[in-house]
Amino acid sequence: MILTHATIIVKDQNAALEFCTRMMGFEKKTDYQNPGQPRWLTVAPKGQAIEMVLYQAGSMMDRRRCGCIVPESSPAS
């Protein structure tokens, strides 16, 4: 078995793409969106077969899981 994709949940796909390509030197492999479907965006280290899927956190649960939202603290009593 060969691992071909790993998913990374991101707050902003465009910001994640810029970070991965400019700061980490990855290359964009796939970028498309079918009507009514999430954008499919992948990056990979140059010369490597594995691709990272930059998945846009859509639901509140997705955002909490990836640390995109910090729960409000309850007021001190």
N, C-alpha and C positions, 0 to 999 in steps of 0.2 A: 504494500500500500504506500502511495506517495501522497503527501500533503500538498495540495495545490493552492488552497485559499485559507486565510485566517481573517476573521472579522474583527474590526476595531470600531466600537461605537464612538462617534464624535459629535460634538455640539454643533459644529459648522463644517460642512464638507469642503467648502472653498478654502477656508482657513487651514484645514487639515491638509488639503492638497498642496497648498503653498508651502506649508511647513515641511511636508515630506519631500517635495521636489527641490526646494531651494536650500533648506537647512540640512537635510539628510542625504541629498543626492539621489533619491529614488526617481524612477521614471513613471509617468502615467501610462498605464496599460489599457484600461477600458474606461469609457465615460459615455453612458447613454441612459436615456429614460424613455420608457414606453408610456403613452398617455395613461394617466391615472395610476401609475406605478411609481415606486421609489426610484431615485436615481441610482444606477449601478456604477460605482466609481472604484477603480482599483489602482494600486501603485505597487511597485516592486523594486527591490535593489537591482541595479543594473547587472545584467548577465545571470540573474537568478530566475528559476521557474516559479517560485512561490509568489503569490500576489496577496496583498493586504486589501481587504474590502473596507473602504471608509464608509461605514453605515451611519446615516443621519439619525440621531436620536429623535424619535418622533413623539412617543408618548411620555407622560410624566414618569412612568416606571423606568423607561429607557434612560431618561435623563438622571434619575436618582442612581441607577445602577452604574452609570459611567462617571458619577461625581459632578455632573453638569449643574446640578441644583443642590444647594446646601439648604437643608431644612431650617426654617426659621426657629430660633431658640424661643422657648417659652419665657414670658416675662418673669423676672425675679419677684418673689413674694416678700 
